[in-house]
């Protein structure tokens, strides 16, 4: 297993305590309980609205003790920050060309015993009319559930909601997933 901030001794405990303190001082709440028997999942985080999503998502993950990996655009993995981003659980994605991301992540799920990958289905911080479908196809093909996670800036809370098992009917499943996010409006 790759060494990340979540499994580095002493440092992971420091960031757990740091996250608790910062969330409390800023008035944020981490909500929900991640199923203890769930070793693999695609964790979708929505809405994706600001560069602050990542720090708050990581602090919430620490508070909830979720050792997540996350997808980020390739440009944030350049020198001198690339090593730090990977250590923080980042997986670089080259968005300008087709690179079979779905297939490579499905393979990664097959190879690992424990893997939680967080993705923003909107694919960008800008408001979009349709979500990208990659998160769904990864979960369905890898035969792993989708965990519905959220960031709610208006009410200063974030966390994990229900677990969703994809059926293969993308349109129907997406409508059901998005109903969960109706209460989390963009700021």
C-alpha positions in Angstrom: 0.0 0.0 0.0 1.2 3.5 -0.9 2.3 5.6 2.1 0.0 8.5 2.5 -0.7 11.2 5.1 -3.5 8.9 6.4 -1.2 5.9 7.2 2.0 7.7 8.3 2.5 7.0 12.0 2.5 10.0 14.3 1.7 12.4 11.5 -1.7 10.9 10.9 -2.6 11.3 14.5 -1.3 14.9 14.5 -3.5 15.7 11.4 -6.5 14.0 13.1 -6.1 16.3 16.1 -5.3 19.3 13.9 -8.5 18.7 11.9 -10.7 18.5 15.0 -9.3 21.8 16.3 -9.5 23.7 13.0 -13.0 22.4 12.2 -14.2 23.4 15.7 -12.5 26.9 15.6 -14.0 27.6 12.1 -17.5 26.4 13.2 -17.6 23.4 10.9 -19.1 20.0 11.7 -18.2 16.6 10.4 -21.2 14.4 10.1 -22.1 10.8 9.4 -20.6 7.5 10.0 -18.7 5.6 7.4 -19.7 1.8 7.3 -16.9 0.0 9.2 -17.2 -3.1 7.0 -16.8 -1.1 3.7 -13.2 -1.5 2.4 -13.7 -0.2 -1.1 -15.9 2.5 -2.5 -16.1 5.5 -4.8 -16.7 8.5 -2.5 -18.4 11.3 -4.4 -18.1 14.8 -3.0 -20.5 17.5 -4.1 -21.0 20.3 -4.8 -17.5 21.2 -5.8 -17.4 24.9 -5.6 -14.1 26.3 -4.4 -10.4 25.6 -3.8 -11.3 25.3 -0.1 -13.1 22.0 -0.9 -9.9 20.0 -0.7 -8.6 21.2 2.7 -12.1 20.9 4.3 -12.6 17.5 2.7 -9.3 16.3 4.0 -10.0 17.6 7.5 -13.4 16.0 7.5 -11.9 12.7 6.3 -9.4 12.9 9.1 -12.1 13.6 11.7 -14.2 10.7 10.4 -11.0 8.5 10.1 -11.5 7.9 6.3 -8.2 7.1 4.6 -9.2 8.5 1.2 -7.4 8.9 -2.1 -8.6 11.7 -4.3 -8.4 12.7 -8.0 -6.9 16.1 -9.0 -5.9 17.7 -12.2 -2.4 17.0 -13.4 -1.2 20.6 -13.1 -1.3 20.6 -9.2 1.1 17.6 -9.2 4.0 19.5 -10.8 7.2 20.3 -9.0 7.6 21.2 -6.2 4.2 20.0 -4.9 3.8 16.7 -6.7 5.3 14.5 -4.0 3.3 16.3 -1.3 0.0 15.9 -3.3 0.6 12.2 -3.8 1.5 11.8 -0.1 -1.8 13.5 0.7 -3.6 10.8 -1.3 -3.7 12.6 -4.6 -4.0 10.7 -7.9 -3.2 13.0 -10.9 -5.6 13.1 -13.8 -4.6 14.4 -17.3 -8.0 15.9 -18.3 -6.8 17.2 -21.8 -6.5 13.7 -23.3 -8.2 10.3 -23.2 -6.3 8.0 -20.9 -8.7 5.3 -19.8 -9.0 6.6 -16.3 -12.1 4.4 -15.7 -10.2 1.3 -16.7 -7.1 2.1 -14.7 -9.1 2.9 -11.5 -11.2 -0.3 -11.9 -7.9 -2.2 -12.1 -6.6 -0.4 -9.0 -9.8 -1.5 -7.1 -9.1 -5.1 -8.2 -5.5 -5.0 -7.0 -6.1 -3.4 -3.5 -7.8 -4.8 -0.4 -8.7 -1.3 0.9 -9.4 1.6 -1.4 -11.6 4.7 -1.0 -11.4 7.1 -3.9 -13.0 10.5 -3.6 -14.1 12.2 -6.8 -16.0 15.4 -7.7 -18.6 14.3 -10.2 -18.9 17.9 -11.5 -15.3 17.7 -12.6 -14.8 21.4 -12.0 -15.5 24.1 -9.5 -17.6 26.0 -12.1 -21.4 25.4 -12.1 -22.2 22.6 -14.6 -25.5 21.4 -16.0 -24.5 17.7 -16.0 -22.2 15.6 -13.9 -19.4 13.6 -15.5 -20.3 9.9 -15.5 -16.8 8.5 -14.7 -17.5 8.0 -11.0 -20.5 5.9 -11.8 -18.8 3.7 -14.4 -15.8 3.2 -12.1 -18.0 2.0 -9.2 -20.3 -0.1 -11.4 -17.4 -1.8 -13.3 -15.3 -2.3 -10.1 -18.4 -3.6 -8.3 -18.0 -1.2 -5.4 -20.6 1.1 -3.8 -20.8 4.8 -4.1 -20.7 6.8 -0.9 -22.5 10.1 -1.1 -20.3 12.7 0.7 -20.9 16.4 0.8 -19.7 19.9 1.7 -22.3 22.4 2.8 -20.8 25.8 3.0 -24.0 27.6 3.9 -24.4 25.5 7.1 -20.6 24.8 7.7 -20.9 21.0 7.6 -19.6 18.2 5.6 -19.6 14.4 5.8 -20.8 11.2 4.5 -24.4 10.3 3.7 -25.9 7.1 2.4 -24.2 4.3 0.4 -25.5 3.7 -3.0 -25.2 0.5 -5.0 -25.2 1.2 -8.8 -27.7 -0.9 -10.7 -26.3 -0.3 -14.2 -29.2 2.0 -15.2 -27.1 5.2 -15.2 -30.0 7.7 -15.8 -32.2 6.3 -13.1 -29.4 5.9 -10.6 -28.0 9.4 -11.3 -31.4 10.9 -10.6 -31.6 9.1 -7.3 -28.1 10.1 -6.3 -28.7 13.8 -7.2 -31.9 13.9 -5.2 -29.6 13.5 -2.1 -27.7 16.6 -3.1 -30.7 18.8 -3.7 -30.4 20.2 -0.1 -26.7 21.2 -0.6 -27.0 24.3 -2.7 -24.0 26.0 -4.1 -22.9 29.1 -2.1 
